[in-house]
Each structure stands twice: as C-alpha cells, then as structure tokens.
Amino acid sequence: MDTTQRTDQQRSADRRRRELLEAADRVVLRDGPQASMNAIAAEAGITKPILYRHFGDKGGLYAALAKRHTDALLDSLRAALDAPADRRERVEATLDTYLAAIEARPQVYRFLMHPADGGQAGDQGFDVGQHSAPLLRRMGEELGQVIEDRLDLGPGSQLLSRVWGHGIVGMMYAAGDWWLGERPCPRAELVRSLADLLWGRLAAAGDKVGGPGF
C-alpha cells in the first residue's frame, strides 16, 4: 500500500471517528449520564459492534468524549487568561468561563463528572466515576503549568504552582457542582466570591521575568 493510499484511509478513519463523536455528543446532550452505547449507535446509524470497533469499549468512547470537551474547555480558559485586562479581571473571567461552560451544557457536564444511576435497559451505563478523576487531574496539571510559567512564587515555585493548580481546579469543580445543582446565587456573584477567596496570594505574586505575565 503506497503512502497516498494510507493517508487517504487515515483521513477517512479520522473523519468517521469525528462523526461518531458528534453523534455521541447529541445523545449526551439529550440523555446526560444516562447516555448508552445502544442509543449512540442508533444515533449514528450503525450497530454497537461497529462503535466498539472504533473505540474499543465504553471506557474508550468516554475517554474520547472527555478529551474532546476538556480540550475545548482548556482552550477557552487559556483565552480568558490571555485576555488584555488586569489580573483580577482575568481571574474572574477564567472562573466565569468554567462556570459558563457547565451552565451552558449541564447534560455534558453531568455525563463527564457524574455516574449514571444504572444506564438504559439492556445496556450498562458508563462507569463515569472511574474516569472523572483523571480529567480533573489533567486540568490541575495544565493550570499548574500556566501558573509556573507566569508567576514568580519564589523558592519551590514548581511544587507550589502544582498545588495551586490542583487546588483551584478542585475549588472550581466543587463550588460549580454545588452551584449547578442548587442555583443559590447568580453566576456573577459566585465568580466574585471565588475570586475573593483566591485573591490574596495571587494579588501579591509578581510576574515571572520573561514570562507572558498573569
């Protein structure tokens, strides 16, 4: 098989995978944590064995969907951090970006972060609890690297940046999960309250010399 043929086949396979992920997204938007492999296969107009052929198992499909949505969220968070504004405004914009994302697509959020109560008849639900912790760890590491690149935290800055990254992600997740379920206040009020909690050390830390600034 020549290189051109292999490339064409890979492009076709990548396109088909994207189409299947888009079908899965439609089911998740409709069903949330109750989304099933049966429903996703039906939405895509294929049989479940074909779906398994592309993703291996439910865990493989969940991981692909988690990466798709986490990549998009991280891109949005980076854009908020890079916006031309002062530090406090960018901190609030970053918090608001996360909360706006889970508010806009609550079914997707619940699918990624909350286990189903039992899935659809004849098809066990996704084992979401097994995969949500790695997703949060990835976000924590990514944010920790952003902090390390931008802030001068003095001795031990690499470890401290990771502590802050994982701590901030944990705070956003726990507070956002509670807020999405109960809606005790407007989103803007929650953003201001969380920013107030973070602001002490963030306000005092200087920008890293040669870095992009925070």
Stockholm file with secondary structure:
# STOCKHOLM 1.0

chainA/1-214         MDTTQRTDQQRSADRRRRELLEAADRVVLRDGPQASMNAIAAEAGITKPILYRHFGDKGGLYAALAKRHTDALLDSLRAALDAPADRRERVEATLDTYLAAIEARPQVYRFLMHPADGGQAGDQGFDVGQHSAPLLRRMGEELGQVIEDRLDLGPGSQLLSRVWGHGIVGMMYAAGDWWLGERPCPRAELVRSLADLLWGRLAAAGDKVGGPGF
#=GR chainA/1-214 SS CCHHHHHHHHHHHHHHHHHHHHHHHHHHHHHGGGCCHHHHHHHHTSCHHHHHHHHSSHHHHHHHHHHHHHHHHHHHHHHHHTSSSCHHHHHHHHHHHHHHHHHHCHHHHHHHHSCCSSCBTTBCCCCTHHHHHHHHHHHHHHHHHHHHHHEECCTTHHHHHHHHHHHHHHHHHHHHHHHHHHCCSCHHHHHHHHHHHHHHHHHHCEECTTSCCC
#=GC SS_cons         CCHHHHHHHHHHHHHHHHHHHHHHHHHHHHHGGGCCHHHHHHHHTSCHHHHHHHHSSHHHHHHHHHHHHHHHHHHHHHHHHTSSSCHHHHHHHHHHHHHHHHHHCHHHHHHHHSCCSSCBTTBCCCCTHHHHHHHHHHHHHHHHHHHHHHEECCTTHHHHHHHHHHHHHHHHHHHHHHHHHHCCSCHHHHHHHHHHHHHHHHHHCEECTTSCCC
//
